[in-house]
Amino acid sequence: MQEIGLDISGQKSKSVMGYLGRVHMGTVITVCGNAEERYPIFPFSTERLYWPFEDPAAFVGTDADTLTKFREVRDLISARLHLWLNEQGIRPHPLPGWQSAS
């Protein structure tokens, strides 16, 4: 993510359970089958979308191939998100160093 100008070094994966009932989720987008199966009900959300992407963490290969897979999935998610934002009439702010797929 640093390659496209995002510093996520201080971030960690969090369960959605800590947010349910405390935060309004107008749109919920799940991007993997595990999340889709484990959290099938999101109360108080107005829209639910499932965009199935391959889990790059499950990829088996060389370090170089694994990095390529992570980049591929990152770029596919970005392209799908940009398409959805476009459909919503929202123009996303470009990130430094990022070449949009739109």
A tleap script that builds the chain and sets N, CA, C and O, in Angstrom:
source leaprc.protein.ff14SB
mol = sequence {
  NMET GLN GLU ILE GLY LEU ASP ILE SER GLY
  GLN LYS SER LYS SER VAL MET GLY TYR LEU
  GLY ARG VAL HIE MET GLY THR VAL ILE THR
  VAL CYS GLY ASN ALA GLU GLU ARG TYR PRO
  ILE PHE PRO PHE SER THR GLU ARG LEU TYR
  TRP PRO PHE GLU ASP PRO ALA ALA PHE VAL
  GLY THR ASP ALA ASP THR LEU THR LYS PHE
  ARG GLU VAL ARG ASP LEU ILE SER ALA ARG
  LEU HIE LEU TRP LEU ASN GLU GLN GLY ILE
  ARG PRO HIE PRO LEU PRO GLY TRP GLN SER
  ALA CSER
}
set mol.1.N position { 0.824 -1.182 0.000 }
set mol.1.CA position { 0.000 0.000 0.000 }
set mol.1.C position { 0.877 1.258 0.000 }
set mol.1.O position { 0.494 2.305 -0.522 }
set mol.2.N position { 2.050 1.124 0.595 }
set mol.2.CA position { 2.967 2.256 0.593 }
set mol.2.C position { 3.342 2.649 -0.837 }
set mol.2.O position { 3.607 3.819 -1.113 }
set mol.3.N position { 3.364 1.673 -1.741 }
set mol.3.CA position { 3.675 1.949 -3.143 }
set mol.3.C position { 2.713 2.952 -3.772 }
set mol.3.O position { 3.080 3.681 -4.693 }
set mol.4.N position { 1.475 2.984 -3.267 }
set mol.4.CA position { 0.474 3.890 -3.832 }
set mol.4.C position { 0.181 5.073 -2.909 }
set mol.4.O position { -0.816 5.772 -3.086 }
set mol.5.N position { 1.051 5.292 -1.929 }
set mol.5.CA position { 0.927 6.473 -1.090 }
set mol.5.C position { 0.083 6.305 0.155 }
set mol.5.O position { -0.311 7.298 0.767 }
set mol.6.N position { -0.202 5.078 0.545 }
set mol.6.CA position { -0.976 4.840 1.762 }
set mol.6.C position { -0.105 4.195 2.831 }
set mol.6.O position { 0.463 3.124 2.620 }
set mol.7.N position { -0.005 4.854 3.976 }
set mol.7.CA position { 0.738 4.284 5.096 }
set mol.7.C position { -0.244 3.560 5.999 }
set mol.7.O position { -1.000 4.197 6.732 }
set mol.8.N position { -0.239 2.243 5.954 }
set mol.8.CA position { -1.122 1.447 6.809 }
set mol.8.C position { -0.319 0.678 7.861 }
set mol.8.O position { -0.813 -0.283 8.450 }
set mol.9.N position { 0.924 1.113 8.088 }
set mol.9.CA position { 1.807 0.389 9.002 }
set mol.9.C position { 1.260 0.336 10.427 }
set mol.9.O position { 1.564 -0.605 11.161 }
set mol.10.N position { 0.467 1.317 10.833 }
set mol.10.CA position { -0.090 1.320 12.184 }
set mol.10.C position { -1.465 0.685 12.263 }
set mol.10.O position { -2.093 0.707 13.321 }
set mol.11.N position { -1.941 0.122 11.169 }
set mol.11.CA position { -3.281 -0.469 11.134 }
set mol.11.C position { -3.234 -1.957 11.468 }
set mol.11.O position { -2.203 -2.612 11.314 }
set mol.12.N position { -4.356 -2.469 11.922 }
set mol.12.CA position { -4.482 -3.902 12.159 }
set mol.12.C position { -5.907 -4.320 11.824 }
set mol.12.O position { -6.825 -3.499 11.825 }
set mol.13.N position { -6.075 -5.574 11.547 }
set mol.13.CA position { -7.386 -6.120 11.237 }
set mol.13.C position { -8.269 -6.044 12.476 }
set mol.13.O position { -7.825 -6.346 13.584 }
set mol.14.N position { -9.522 -5.638 12.283 }
set mol.14.CA position { -10.454 -5.511 13.403 }
set mol.14.C position { -11.743 -6.250 13.060 }
set mol.14.O position { -12.132 -6.329 11.895 }
set mol.15.N position { -12.384 -6.775 14.057 }
set mol.15.CA position { -13.671 -7.429 13.868 }
set mol.15.C position { -14.763 -6.369 13.744 }
set mol.15.O position { -14.746 -5.360 14.449 }
set mol.16.N position { -15.691 -6.605 12.860 }
set mol.16.CA position { -16.811 -5.690 12.688 }
set mol.16.C position { -17.745 -5.731 13.898 }
set mol.16.O position { -18.533 -4.808 14.100 }
set mol.17.N position { -17.665 -6.769 14.687 }
set mol.17.CA position { -18.563 -6.938 15.831 }
set mol.17.C position { -18.473 -5.767 16.818 }
set mol.17.O position { -19.467 -5.425 17.459 }
set mol.18.N position { -17.314 -5.164 16.943 }
set mol.18.CA position { -17.152 -4.037 17.855 }
set mol.18.C position { -17.845 -2.767 17.377 }
set mol.18.O position { -17.987 -1.815 18.143 }
set mol.19.N position { -18.273 -2.745 16.129 }
set mol.19.CA position { -18.904 -1.558 15.555 }
set mol.19.C position { -20.419 -1.696 15.432 }
set mol.19.O position { -21.132 -0.696 15.353 }
set mol.20.N position { -20.910 -2.938 15.417 }
set mol.20.CA position { -22.343 -3.161 15.231 }
set mol.20.C position { -23.146 -2.516 16.357 }
set mol.20.O position { -22.846 -2.699 17.537 }
set mol.21.N position { -24.158 -1.767 15.977 }
set mol.21.CA position { -25.001 -1.082 16.952 }
set mol.21.C position { -24.421 0.222 17.448 }
set mol.21.O position { -25.116 0.978 18.128 }
set mol.22.N position { -23.172 0.512 17.133 }
set mol.22.CA position { -22.528 1.757 17.587 }
set mol.22.C position { -22.275 2.722 16.432 }
set mol.22.O position { -22.219 3.935 16.633 }
set mol.23.N position { -22.125 2.188 15.239 }
set mol.23.CA position { -21.796 2.996 14.073 }
set mol.23.C position { -22.793 2.680 12.964 }
set mol.23.O position { -23.043 1.514 12.659 }
set mol.24.N position { -23.360 3.724 12.363 }
set mol.24.CA position { -24.266 3.500 11.232 }
set mol.24.C position { -23.438 3.144 10.002 }
set mol.24.O position { -22.498 3.854 9.642 }
set mol.25.N position { -23.798 2.051 9.374 }
set mol.25.CA position { -23.118 1.618 8.158 }
set mol.25.C position { -24.113 1.737 7.011 }
set mol.25.O position { -24.948 0.853 6.815 }
set mol.26.N position { -24.026 2.815 6.261 }
set mol.26.CA position { -24.934 3.027 5.150 }
set mol.26.C position { -24.747 1.991 4.064 }
set mol.26.O position { -25.718 1.521 3.470 }
set mol.27.N position { -23.517 1.639 3.808 }
set mol.27.CA position { -23.193 0.612 2.827 }
set mol.27.C position { -22.164 -0.327 3.432 }
set mol.27.O position { -21.169 0.119 4.004 }
set mol.28.N position { -22.399 -1.614 3.307 }
set mol.28.CA position { -21.455 -2.629 3.759 }
set mol.28.C position { -20.976 -3.376 2.526 }
set mol.28.O position { -21.777 -3.909 1.758 }
set mol.29.N position { -19.663 -3.410 2.343 }
set mol.29.CA position { -19.072 -4.130 1.221 }
set mol.29.C position { -18.156 -5.207 1.786 }
set mol.29.O position { -17.181 -4.902 2.473 }
set mol.30.N position { -18.469 -6.455 1.499 }
set mol.30.CA position { -17.574 -7.538 1.882 }
set mol.30.C position { -16.819 -7.982 0.634 }
set mol.30.O position { -17.379 -8.022 -0.462 }
set mol.31.N position { -15.549 -8.314 0.812 }
set mol.31.CA position { -14.703 -8.631 -0.345 }
set mol.31.C position { -14.135 -10.042 -0.312 }
set mol.31.O position { -13.334 -10.411 -1.170 }
set mol.32.N position { -14.542 -10.826 0.667 }
set mol.32.CA position { -14.078 -12.206 0.692 }
set mol.32.C position { -15.182 -13.110 1.205 }
set mol.32.O position { -16.057 -12.677 1.955 }
set mol.33.N position { -15.135 -14.360 0.800 }
set mol.33.CA position { -16.152 -15.322 1.177 }
set mol.33.C position { -16.243 -15.529 2.674 }
set mol.33.O position { -17.336 -15.738 3.201 }
set mol.34.N position { -15.114 -15.476 3.374 }
set mol.34.CA position { -15.107 -15.670 4.825 }
set mol.34.C position { -15.971 -14.618 5.508 }
set mol.34.O position { -16.796 -14.948 6.360 }
set mol.35.N position { -15.788 -13.356 5.140 }
set mol.35.CA position { -16.586 -12.287 5.740 }
set mol.35.C position { -18.052 -12.419 5.339 }
set mol.35.O position { -18.943 -12.170 6.151 }
set mol.36.N position { -18.297 -12.802 4.113 }
set mol.36.CA position { -19.667 -12.958 3.631 }
set mol.36.C position { -20.392 -14.063 4.412 }
set mol.36.O position { -21.573 -13.926 4.732 }
set mol.37.N position { -19.689 -15.145 4.713 }
set mol.37.CA position { -20.292 -16.255 5.444 }
set mol.37.C position { -20.402 -15.984 6.943 }
set mol.37.O position { -21.406 -16.341 7.560 }
set mol.38.N position { -19.404 -15.368 7.526 }
set mol.38.CA position { -19.365 -15.173 8.978 }
set mol.38.C position { -20.257 -14.043 9.458 }
set mol.38.O position { -20.760 -14.090 10.581 }
set mol.39.N position { -20.463 -13.028 8.629 }
set mol.39.CA position { -21.251 -11.870 9.043 }
set mol.39.C position { -22.372 -11.609 8.036 }
set mol.39.O position { -22.362 -10.597 7.335 }
set mol.40.N position { -23.337 -12.527 7.970 }
set mol.40.CA position { -24.372 -12.379 6.949 }
set mol.40.C position { -25.388 -11.285 7.239 }
set mol.40.O position { -26.099 -10.869 6.324 }
set mol.41.N position { -25.486 -10.796 8.485 }
set mol.41.CA position { -26.482 -9.779 8.826 }
set mol.41.C position { -25.788 -8.549 9.387 }
set mol.41.O position { -25.038 -8.629 10.360 }
set mol.42.N position { -26.046 -7.426 8.764 }
set mol.42.CA position { -25.538 -6.151 9.250 }
set mol.42.C position { -26.741 -5.279 9.570 }
set mol.42.O position { -27.291 -4.635 8.677 }
set mol.43.N position { -27.158 -5.247 10.831 }
set mol.43.CA position { -28.302 -4.414 11.162 }
set mol.43.C position { -27.979 -2.942 10.914 }
set mol.43.O position { -26.838 -2.505 11.069 }
set mol.44.N position { -28.969 -2.217 10.540 }
set mol.44.CA position { -28.884 -0.773 10.348 }
set mol.44.C position { -28.147 -0.358 9.081 }
set mol.44.O position { -27.960 0.839 8.860 }
set mol.45.N position { -27.722 -1.296 8.244 }
set mol.45.CA position { -27.109 -0.881 6.978 }
set mol.45.C position { -28.210 -0.766 5.941 }
set mol.45.O position { -29.185 -1.516 5.969 }
set mol.46.N position { -28.048 0.173 5.031 }
set mol.46.CA position { -29.074 0.385 4.019 }
set mol.46.C position { -28.747 -0.336 2.721 }
set mol.46.O position { -29.637 -0.571 1.904 }
set mol.47.N position { -27.487 -0.688 2.520 }
set mol.47.CA position { -27.081 -1.375 1.296 }
set mol.47.C position { -26.020 -2.409 1.625 }
set mol.47.O position { -25.107 -2.143 2.407 }
set mol.48.N position { -26.139 -3.582 1.033 }
set mol.48.CA position { -25.184 -4.664 1.261 }
set mol.48.C position { -24.642 -5.128 -0.081 }
set mol.48.O position { -25.416 -5.509 -0.959 }
set mol.49.N position { -23.328 -5.102 -0.256 }
set mol.49.CA position { -22.685 -5.516 -1.499 }
set mol.49.C position { -21.653 -6.594 -1.203 }
set mol.49.O position { -20.970 -6.555 -0.180 }
set mol.50.N position { -21.550 -7.547 -2.106 }
set mol.50.CA position { -20.527 -8.587 -1.979 }
set mol.50.C position { -19.707 -8.584 -3.253 }
set mol.50.O position { -20.218 -8.869 -4.336 }
set mol.51.N position { -18.444 -8.262 -3.115 }
set mol.51.CA position { -17.512 -8.246 -4.234 }
set mol.51.C position { -16.465 -9.327 -3.973 }
set mol.51.O position { -15.481 -9.066 -3.280 }
set mol.52.N position { -16.646 -10.513 -4.500 }
set mol.52.CA position { -15.706 -11.601 -4.202 }
set mol.52.C position { -14.359 -11.406 -4.887 }
set mol.52.O position { -14.267 -11.351 -6.114 }
set mol.53.N position { -13.341 -11.306 -4.086 }
set mol.53.CA position { -11.968 -11.230 -4.578 }
set mol.53.C position { -11.174 -12.387 -3.994 }
set mol.53.O position { -11.452 -12.861 -2.892 }
set mol.54.N position { -10.200 -12.823 -4.741 }
set mol.54.CA position { -9.290 -13.867 -4.262 }
set mol.54.C position { -8.541 -13.342 -3.037 }
set mol.54.O position { -8.162 -12.171 -2.996 }
set mol.55.N position { -8.330 -14.196 -2.049 }
set mol.55.CA position { -7.583 -13.811 -0.852 }
set mol.55.C position { -6.090 -13.958 -1.135 }
set mol.55.O position { -5.594 -15.080 -1.234 }
set mol.56.N position { -5.369 -12.854 -1.267 }
set mol.56.CA position { -3.946 -12.968 -1.593 }
set mol.56.C position { -3.129 -13.615 -0.478 }
set mol.56.O position { -2.059 -14.165 -0.736 }
set mol.57.N position { -3.621 -13.554 0.753 }
set mol.57.CA position { -2.903 -14.186 1.868 }
set mol.57.C position { -2.931 -15.709 1.753 }
set mol.57.O position { -2.090 -16.392 2.338 }
set mol.58.N position { -3.890 -16.240 1.005 }
set mol.58.CA position { -3.985 -17.692 0.827 }
set mol.58.C position { -3.170 -18.174 -0.373 }
set mol.58.O position { -3.059 -19.378 -0.604 }
set mol.59.N position { -2.608 -17.252 -1.125 }
set mol.59.CA position { -1.838 -17.609 -2.313 }
set mol.59.C position { -0.558 -18.335 -1.913 }
set mol.59.O position { 0.103 -17.948 -0.948 }
set mol.60.N position { -0.213 -19.370 -2.642 }
set mol.60.CA position { 1.019 -20.125 -2.394 }
set mol.60.C position { 1.939 -19.941 -3.596 }
set mol.60.O position { 1.566 -20.234 -4.732 }
set mol.61.N position { 3.135 -19.454 -3.328 }
set mol.61.CA position { 4.107 -19.238 -4.386 }
set mol.61.C position { 5.355 -18.606 -3.820 }
set mol.61.O position { 5.512 -18.494 -2.604 }
set mol.62.N position { 6.240 -18.194 -4.705 }
set mol.62.CA position { 7.468 -17.535 -4.268 }
set mol.62.C position { 7.118 -16.181 -3.673 }
set mol.62.O position { 6.001 -15.692 -3.845 }
set mol.63.N position { 8.066 -15.575 -2.976 }
set mol.63.CA position { 7.838 -14.235 -2.422 }
set mol.63.C position { 7.473 -13.244 -3.522 }
set mol.63.O position { 6.578 -12.417 -3.347 }
set mol.64.N position { 8.167 -13.330 -4.655 }
set mol.64.CA position { 7.897 -12.416 -5.768 }
set mol.64.C position { 6.500 -12.648 -6.331 }
set mol.64.O position { 5.784 -11.691 -6.624 }
set mol.65.N position { 6.105 -13.911 -6.485 }
set mol.65.CA position { 4.768 -14.230 -6.993 }
set mol.65.C position { 3.682 -13.790 -6.017 }
set mol.65.O position { 2.625 -13.315 -6.431 }
set mol.66.N position { 3.942 -13.947 -4.729 }
set mol.66.CA position { 2.984 -13.542 -3.705 }
set mol.66.C position { 2.800 -12.028 -3.726 }
set mol.66.O position { 1.675 -11.535 -3.642 }
set mol.67.N position { 3.900 -11.296 -3.838 }
set mol.67.CA position { 3.815 -9.836 -3.940 }
set mol.67.C position { 3.010 -9.428 -5.170 }
set mol.67.O position { 2.194 -8.509 -5.106 }
set mol.68.N position { 3.238 -10.104 -6.277 }
set mol.68.CA position { 2.486 -9.831 -7.501 }
set mol.68.C position { 0.998 -10.080 -7.280 }
set mol.68.O position { 0.165 -9.304 -7.748 }
set mol.69.N position { 0.656 -11.154 -6.571 }
set mol.69.CA position { -0.750 -11.476 -6.294 }
set mol.69.C position { -1.383 -10.398 -5.423 }
set mol.69.O position { -2.505 -9.970 -5.690 }
set mol.70.N position { -0.674 -9.952 -4.377 }
set mol.70.CA position { -1.211 -8.887 -3.526 }
set mol.70.C position { -1.457 -7.617 -4.337 }
set mol.70.O position { -2.488 -6.966 -4.171 }
set mol.71.N position { -0.524 -7.267 -5.204 }
set mol.71.CA position { -0.701 -6.081 -6.043 }
set mol.71.C position { -1.896 -6.240 -6.970 }
set mol.71.O position { -2.676 -5.306 -7.158 }
set mol.72.N position { -2.034 -7.428 -7.546 }
set mol.72.CA position { -3.142 -7.700 -8.473 }
set mol.72.C position { -4.491 -7.524 -7.775 }
set mol.72.O position { -5.380 -6.853 -8.300 }
set mol.73.N position { -4.643 -8.120 -6.600 }
set mol.73.CA position { -5.907 -8.024 -5.873 }
set mol.73.C position { -6.146 -6.586 -5.410 }
set mol.73.O position { -7.274 -6.100 -5.489 }
set mol.74.N position { -5.119 -5.905 -4.936 }
set mol.74.CA position { -5.236 -4.493 -4.544 }
set mol.74.C position { -5.773 -3.668 -5.706 }
set mol.74.O position { -6.677 -2.851 -5.531 }
set mol.75.N position { -5.215 -3.885 -6.884 }
set mol.75.CA position { -5.619 -3.106 -8.052 }
set mol.75.C position { -7.032 -3.462 -8.516 }
set mol.75.O position { -7.769 -2.587 -8.970 }
set mol.76.N position { -7.417 -4.736 -8.406 }
set mol.76.CA position { -8.784 -5.136 -8.755 }
set mol.76.C position { -9.799 -4.495 -7.804 }
set mol.76.O position { -10.850 -4.023 -8.238 }
set mol.77.N position { -9.483 -4.482 -6.516 }
set mol.77.CA position { -10.367 -3.847 -5.535 }
set mol.77.C position { -10.476 -2.353 -5.827 }
set mol.77.O position { -11.570 -1.789 -5.782 }
set mol.78.N position { -9.355 -1.717 -6.123 }
set mol.78.CA position { -9.372 -0.288 -6.434 }
set mol.78.C position { -10.236 0.005 -7.663 }
set mol.78.O position { -11.031 0.945 -7.660 }
set mol.79.N position { -10.075 -0.796 -8.701 }
set mol.79.CA position { -10.850 -0.588 -9.926 }
set mol.79.C position { -12.344 -0.744 -9.644 }
set mol.79.O position { -13.155 0.046 -10.126 }
set mol.80.N position { -12.708 -1.775 -8.852 }
set mol.80.CA position { -14.123 -1.999 -8.542 }
set mol.80.C position { -14.667 -0.876 -7.680 }
set mol.80.O position { -15.799 -0.437 -7.880 }
set mol.81.N position { -13.876 -0.404 -6.723 }
set mol.81.CA position { -14.306 0.692 -5.861 }
set mol.81.C position { -14.500 1.972 -6.674 }
set mol.81.O position { -15.482 2.689 -6.480 }
set mol.82.N position { -13.578 2.256 -7.574 }
set mol.82.CA position { -13.716 3.450 -8.421 }
set mol.82.C position { -14.957 3.365 -9.304 }
set mol.82.O position { -15.647 4.365 -9.501 }
set mol.83.N position { -15.245 2.182 -9.833 }
set mol.83.CA position { -16.446 1.991 -10.642 }
set mol.83.C position { -17.693 2.267 -9.803 }
set mol.83.O position { -18.602 2.970 -10.246 }
set mol.84.N position { -17.733 1.712 -8.596 }
set mol.84.CA position { -18.884 1.902 -7.713 }
set mol.84.C position { -19.038 3.374 -7.331 }
set mol.84.O position { -20.147 3.907 -7.351 }
set mol.85.N position { -17.931 4.031 -6.984 }
set mol.85.CA position { -17.995 5.456 -6.646 }
set mol.85.C position { -18.511 6.269 -7.827 }
set mol.85.O position { -19.311 7.187 -7.649 }
set mol.86.N position { -18.060 5.937 -9.020 }
set mol.86.CA position { -18.551 6.594 -10.230 }
set mol.86.C position { -20.055 6.421 -10.363 }
set mol.86.O position { -20.769 7.374 -10.677 }
set mol.87.N position { -20.537 5.207 -10.124 }
set mol.87.CA position { -21.976 4.923 -10.197 }
set mol.87.C position { -22.754 5.750 -9.180 }
set mol.87.O position { -23.919 6.080 -9.403 }
set mol.88.N position { -22.109 6.084 -8.064 }
set mol.88.CA position { -22.746 6.881 -7.010 }
set mol.88.C position { -22.617 8.384 -7.271 }
set mol.88.O position { -23.153 9.199 -6.521 }
set mol.89.N position { -21.910 8.737 -8.330 }
set mol.89.CA position { -21.682 10.153 -8.632 }
set mol.89.C position { -20.612 10.786 -7.767 }
set mol.89.O position { -20.591 12.002 -7.579 }
set mol.90.N position { -19.722 9.953 -7.241 }
set mol.90.CA position { -18.653 10.433 -6.364 }
set mol.90.C position { -17.327 10.320 -7.107 }
set mol.90.O position { -16.995 9.267 -7.652 }
set mol.91.N position { -16.587 11.399 -7.121 }
set mol.91.CA position { -15.272 11.382 -7.763 }
set mol.91.C position { -14.219 11.270 -6.667 }
set mol.91.O position { -14.028 12.202 -5.887 }
set mol.92.N position { -13.532 10.122 -6.609 }
set mol.92.CA position { -12.544 9.926 -5.537 }
set mol.92.C position { -11.325 10.825 -5.716 }
set mol.92.O position { -10.944 11.154 -6.839 }
set mol.93.N position { -10.735 11.206 -4.626 }
set mol.93.CA position { -9.511 12.002 -4.635 }
set mol.93.C position { -8.361 11.072 -4.988 }
set mol.93.O position { -8.201 10.036 -4.344 }
set mol.94.N position { -7.547 11.410 -5.998 }
set mol.94.CA position { -6.434 10.531 -6.348 }
set mol.94.C position { -5.367 10.496 -5.258 }
set mol.94.O position { -5.093 11.502 -4.603 }
set mol.95.N position { -4.783 9.340 -5.081 }
set mol.95.CA position { -3.704 9.168 -4.116 }
set mol.95.C position { -2.382 9.479 -4.768 }
set mol.95.O position { -2.220 9.235 -5.963 }
set mol.96.N position { -1.423 10.013 -4.020 }
set mol.96.CA position { -0.103 10.252 -4.615 }
set mol.96.C position { 0.518 8.945 -5.070 }
set mol.96.O position { 0.485 7.959 -4.334 }
set mol.97.N position { 1.075 8.919 -6.250 }
set mol.97.CA position { 1.742 7.739 -6.747 }
set mol.97.C position { 0.811 6.674 -7.297 }
set mol.97.O position { 1.272 5.619 -7.735 }
set mol.98.N position { -0.485 6.928 -7.284 }
set mol.98.CA position { -1.463 5.934 -7.722 }
set mol.98.C position { -1.918 6.238 -9.134 }
set mol.98.O position { -2.262 7.375 -9.456 }
set mol.99.N position { -1.917 5.224 -9.966 }
set mol.99.CA position { -2.421 5.351 -11.321 }
set mol.99.C position { -3.772 4.661 -11.355 }
set mol.99.O position { -3.855 3.433 -11.384 }
set mol.100.N position { -4.821 5.456 -11.351 }
set mol.100.CA position { -6.182 4.925 -11.290 }
set mol.100.C position { -6.479 4.020 -12.464 }
set mol.100.O position { -6.051 4.275 -13.590 }
set mol.101.N position { -7.222 2.956 -12.187 }
set mol.101.CA position { -7.616 2.020 -13.231 }
set mol.101.C position { -8.867 2.482 -13.962 }
set mol.101.O position { -9.317 1.810 -14.889 }
set mol.102.N position { -9.443 3.627 -13.562 }
set mol.102.CA position { -10.672 4.089 -14.196 }
set mol.102.C position { -10.447 4.832 -15.475 }
set mol.102.O position { -11.405 5.275 -16.109 }
savepdb mol mol.pdb
quit
